[in-house]
Amino acid sequence: MNTSRNLHENDKGMGMTVKTVTRWLKGPILLFGIYLVVYGHITPGGGFGGGVVIASAFILITLASGEHAAQHLFSRGAASRLDSTGLLIFLALGWLGTWWGGAYFFSNFIATPEAAHFTLLSGGIMPLANLALGLKVASALFLVFTLLTAFQITYKETDALPGSEKRQEDKP
């Protein structure tokens, strides 16, 4: 079951050129989103920006190859579970900060030695919070997109209901 072949051979979606470019770009877009999430505490980016980029890769696949191909790669159920998991990790970090770190929510309870400053593990709880936020934003944005496309499909189908003849007669 090769997902690249499924994206390329599916008759739904856009043309073969758009599907081919999407097949080439989905990996680099996902990799850039993961980079933004992982290194967000050192460079500009973070969980929100990286999550938006990751979600845009799945939205691009949906637009190019159709909903069925995108649901095969990242289903609504998986997106919903990752959305909940990201939120629970984020809340757990906040409560652990309150419990171990002191008097306020999200206190940095992971100590970092001075020699490790400006490295990947130098951010204390920030890389973990960015990861949780990236999961939450990517899955929630993809879920919003799929629900809006489902609403659009439902709206188009209700145009053909009985009693809508007047609206179709008014159209040129």
N, C-alpha and C positions, 0 to 999 in steps of 0.2 A: 504494500500500500504506500506508494510514493506520493507525497503531498504535492511536490512540484509537478508531477505528471497530472494529478487531479486538477490543479489550478490551470494547467495549460490546455487540457483536453475538454474541460467543461464548456458546454455550449452557452451557458448563461453568463451574463456580465458583459463586459466590453469586448473590443476586438482583440485579435491575437497580439498586436503590437503593445497595447496597454498591459495585457496579461504578462507578456515577456518582460517588459520593463519593471512591472510589479514584482515578478519573481526574482529579478536581479536586485531590486532595492529593498525588499522586505528585511533581509538579513542585516545590511548596514544600518537601516533605520532602527531596528531592534537593538543592535549593538550600541548605537549612539545613545539611545534611551537608557540602556543599562549603565553605560558609562556616566551619564548625567546623574543617575540615582546613586551609584557607588561613590563617585568622587564629588558629590554635591557639597560636602562639608569643607572641601579644600578650594574648589573652583566654583564659579557661578553655576547654578543648576539646582540640583536637589531632587527631592521626591516628587514635587508637583510638576516641575518642568520635564523630568525624565518620564514620569507617568503619562504625561500628555504625548510625548514623542512615541512611547511604546503603544499607546492606544491608537495613535495615528497610523502606525504600521498595520494594525488589524482593520482599521477603517479603510485604508487603501486596498487591502485584500478584498474586503467586502464590496467596495465600489467596483473594483476591476473584475472580480471573478464571480460575484453573486453571493447571496446570503448563505447558500448551502456550503460553499467552499470555506467561507470564513467560520461558520459554525462547526465545520469539521476540524479546524485548527484550534479554535478557542470558543467553546460552547457557552451558552448563556448560564448553564449550571456551574461550569468552572469559573466563569467571571464572577458570579454571585458568591461562590465560596471564597475566592481570592479577595473579593471586596470585604467580606466579613473577617477574613483572616488578617488583612492589613489593619482594619480598625481595631481588632482585639490585640494585635501586637503593639499598636500605637498606645492604646489605653494601658496595657500591661507595663510599658516603659514609663508612662506617667505615674502609675501607682507605685512601681518599684522605686522611682525617684523620690516619691513622698515617703515611702517606708524606710529606705536605706539612706537617702541623701539628705534629708532634713525637712525643713518646714514648707517647702513649696513643690508643686507639681513639676515633673520633668527635671528634677535636680540631677546633675551629672554624677552618677554613682560609680562610674568606671574611671579609675585613675589612669592617667597617661604619663609616662616618664618624659622628661624634657628632651631626651635624645630622639624620641619618636615623633616630635612635632613636625607637621606638614607631611606626614605619611598617611597611608590609607587607614591605619588603625589609630590615628591621633585624635579623632573627634569624640571620644568617649561614647555617649549614647547617640550622637547625631547620625552616624552611618546606619545604625539600626532604625532610628526614627525615619530617615530618608527612605530606607528599604520598605518599611511599613507604609509610608505615605505613597511611595511609588506604586506598590501593589494596589492600594486603595484607589488612587486616581486613575490608573490605567484600566482597571476592571470597571470602575464606575462610569468612566467616560465611554468605554465600549458598550456597556449596558444601556446607557442613555441613547447612544447612537442606534443600537439595534431596536430599542423600543420606539424611537422616533420613526425609523424605517417601517416597523410593523404598523404603526399608526398611519403612516402615509399609504401603505398598501390597503389597509382597512378603509380608509377614507375614499380611495379610488374605487373600491368595490361597492361602497354604498352609493356612489353616483349612479349606478345602473339599477337602483331599486325602483319599484313601481312608484309613480308619482313624480319621477324626476324627468318626465318627458318634456315638461315645459323648459327646464334648464337646457336640455339638449337641443330643443327647437330654437332657442334663442341664440345658440352658438352658430356662427357662420360656417 
